[in-house]
Amino acid sequence: MSVVAAVAAPALPPNLVPMRVSSLVKETHDTFTLTLESPPDEGLGRFSPGQFTMLYVFGVGELPISISGDPDEGGRLVYTVRSVGKATNALVNCQPGQWVGVRGPFGTSWPLEQARGNDVLIVAGGIGLAPLRPAIHHMLRHRDDYVRLILLYGARSPKDLLYRKQLSEWGRLPDTQVLSTVDYGGVNWRGYVGVVTTLFRYVRLHPGRTTAMICGPEIMMRYVIRELEKRGLPESDIYLSMERNMKCAVGFCGHCQLGPYFVCKDGPIFPYTKMRPWLEKHEL
């Protein structure tokens, strides 16, 4: 047994569970995918696509991160994290064998049950693809439950695209359409250039049998919804993942309040019918 594997889990408060870093993979220049594994006797790792957990980095603090792994792989949790501050920087600098405190999972999930028998349209911007990846894993594992899978993905540049190998693999699957675009491609980029809504011209939607799942910057989601409305997709079939400054994850502190909702408790996945009055209010 290695020295790293022999290190015992640290003592934690009752609401935190220790999970050990098993791998850290660089996705882009500032984004990493972190895999945590639970001790064999804990049996952790179960979650619903779209949920998040609170991760506690010892000596630094706690932060909410959406789960980006396969929901059917028990005993492990996968996160794709952009390094943008002290806590995320400490998280992506963890070494295999280090321990992280985990609280959760929390929140609502993508409407995979409601989408059965339908086409599914996924629209993601930037790191917004990470919270949607568990839903993609689920649909590919239960492929007969869904008709077509359409993924439209936009990023700032080719070097900012997540999961490039998986995007290519998914795009070769039957009844699956994967289109990626970037704001600026450079001389070596041979793909689409433009905002993600420009990809709609290459997609044939069936409004009466399509469930849309969207995650990305709010301004992107506003324009995506407008495109869907133009194409006759009912509001009741559109779902969004919202993001706010979450601290407690149980609706107690009030940091993540959005209109009458707490994103940590009532979300992060919301039907557009609930978000419509608030999504158009800038700076809310």
Residue pairs with C-beta under 8 A, 6 or more apart in sequence:
4 96
4 97
5 97
7 97
7 99
9 18
9 20
9 39
9 99
10 18
10 58
10 99
12 18
12 56
12 101
15 103
16 56
16 101
16 102
16 103
17 38
17 42
17 44
17 101
17 102
17 103
18 39
18 99
18 100
18 101
18 102
19 36
19 37
19 38
19 44
19 77
19 99
19 100
19 101
19 102
20 36
20 37
20 38
20 39
20 97
20 98
20 99
20 100
21 34
21 35
21 36
21 94
21 95
21 96
21 97
21 98
21 99
21 100
22 35
22 36
22 37
22 76
22 96
23 34
23 35
23 96
24 32
24 33
24 34
24 35
24 92
24 94
24 95
24 96
25 32
25 33
25 35
26 32
27 33
27 80
27 162
27 163
28 159
28 160
28 161
28 162
29 159
30 82
30 83
30 84
31 80
31 81
31 82
31 83
31 127
31 160
31 162
32 80
32 81
32 83
32 92
33 68
33 78
33 79
33 80
33 81
34 78
34 79
34 80
34 81
34 91
34 92
34 94
35 69
35 76
35 77
35 78
35 79
36 76
36 77
36 78
36 79
36 100
36 102
37 45
37 75
37 76
38 44
38 45
38 75
38 76
38 77
40 75
43 74
43 75
44 74
44 75
44 77
44 102
45 73
45 74
45 75
45 76
45 77
46 71
46 74
46 105
47 53
47 67
47 71
47 77
47 104
47 105
47 134
48 71
48 105
48 109
48 110
49 67
49 71
49 109
49 110
49 112
49 132
49 134
49 135
49 137
49 138
50 66
50 107
50 108
50 109
50 110
50 131
50 134
50 135
50 241
50 268
50 269
51 66
51 67
51 104
51 105
51 106
51 107
51 108
51 109
52 64
52 65
52 66
52 67
52 104
52 105
52 106
52 107
52 131
52 246
52 249
52 268
53 64
53 65
53 67
53 77
53 102
53 103
53 104
53 105
53 106
54 62
54 63
54 64
54 65
54 102
54 103
54 104
54 106
54 246
54 249
55 62
55 63
55 64
55 65
55 79
55 91
55 100
55 101
55 102
55 103
56 62
56 100
56 101
56 102
56 103
57 63
57 87
57 90
57 91
57 94
57 100
57 101
58 99
58 100
58 101
59 90
60 86
60 87
60 90
61 86
61 87
62 87
62 101
62 103
63 87
63 88
63 91
64 106
64 246
64 249
64 264
65 79
65 81
65 91
66 79
66 130
66 131
66 241
66 268
67 77
67 78
67 79
67 105
67 131
67 134
68 78
68 79
68 80
68 130
68 131
68 133
68 134
69 76
69 77
69 78
69 79
69 133
69 134
69 137
70 78
70 134
70 137
70 141
71 134
71 137
71 138
72 137
72 138
72 141
77 102
79 130
80 127
80 130
80 133
80 162
81 88
81 91
81 92
82 88
82 127
83 89
83 91
83 92
91 100
94 100
103 249
104 249
106 249
106 250
106 264
106 265
107 249
107 264
107 265
107 267
107 268
107 269
108 266
108 267
108 268
108 269
108 270
109 269
110 132
110 134
110 135
110 213
110 239
110 269
111 211
111 213
111 239
111 269
111 271
112 135
112 138
112 139
114 211
115 146
115 211
116 145
116 146
117 145
117 146
117 147
117 209
118 146
118 147
118 209
118 210
118 211
118 237
119 146
119 147
119 148
119 149
119 150
119 205
119 206
119 209
119 210
119 211
120 139
120 146
120 147
120 148
120 149
120 150
120 210
120 211
120 212
120 213
121 150
121 152
121 203
121 205
121 210
121 211
121 212
121 213
121 228
122 132
122 135
122 136
122 149
122 150
122 151
122 152
122 212
122 213
122 214
123 151
123 152
123 153
123 196
123 212
123 213
123 214
123 215
123 216
123 224
124 132
124 151
124 152
124 153
124 154
124 196
124 214
124 215
124 216
125 153
125 154
125 155
125 196
125 215
125 216
125 217
125 220
125 221
126 154
126 155
126 156
126 160
126 216
126 217
127 162
128 214
128 215
128 216
128 217
128 220
128 241
129 153
129 162
129 163
129 215
130 162
131 215
131 241
131 268
132 213
132 215
132 241
133 163
133 166
135 213
136 149
136 151
136 170
139 145
139 146
139 149
140 149
140 170
140 173
147 175
147 209
148 175
148 176
148 177
149 170
149 173
149 175
149 176
149 177
150 176
150 177
150 203
150 205
151 167
151 170
151 176
151 177
151 178
151 179
152 179
152 181
152 196
152 199
152 200
152 203
153 161
153 167
153 178
153 179
153 180
153 181
153 196
154 180
154 181
154 182
154 183
154 195
154 196
154 199
154 216
154 220
155 161
155 162
155 180
155 181
155 182
155 183
156 182
156 183
156 184
157 182
157 183
157 184
157 185
157 186
158 182
158 185
158 186
158 188
158 189
158 191
160 182
161 167
161 180
161 182
167 178
167 180
168 178
170 176
170 178
171 177
171 178
177 203
179 192
179 199
179 202
179 203
180 191
180 192
181 191
181 192
181 193
181 194
181 195
181 196
181 198
181 199
182 189
182 191
182 192
182 193
183 193
183 194
183 195
184 193
185 191
185 193
192 198
192 199
195 220
195 223
196 216
196 220
196 224
197 223
197 224
197 227
200 227
200 231
205 228
205 231
205 233
207 231
207 232
207 233
207 234
210 233
210 237
211 237
211 239
212 224
212 228
212 233
212 237
212 238
212 239
213 239
213 241
214 221
214 224
214 225
214 238
214 239
214 240
214 241
215 221
215 240
215 241
216 224
218 242
218 279
221 240
221 279
222 279
222 280
225 238
225 272
225 279
228 238
229 235
235 272
235 273
235 276
236 271
236 272
236 273
238 271
238 272
239 269
239 270
239 271
239 272
240 269
240 270
240 271
240 272
240 275
240 279
241 267
241 268
241 269
241 270
242 258
242 263
242 267
242 268
242 270
242 275
243 263
243 268
244 255
244 256
244 257
244 258
244 263
244 264
245 255
245 256
246 255
246 256
246 263
246 264
247 253
247 255
247 256
248 255
248 264
249 264
249 265
250 264
250 265
251 262
251 264
251 265
251 266
254 262
256 262
256 263
256 264
257 263
258 267
258 278
258 284
259 277
259 278
259 284
261 267
261 270
261 274
261 278
272 279
278 284
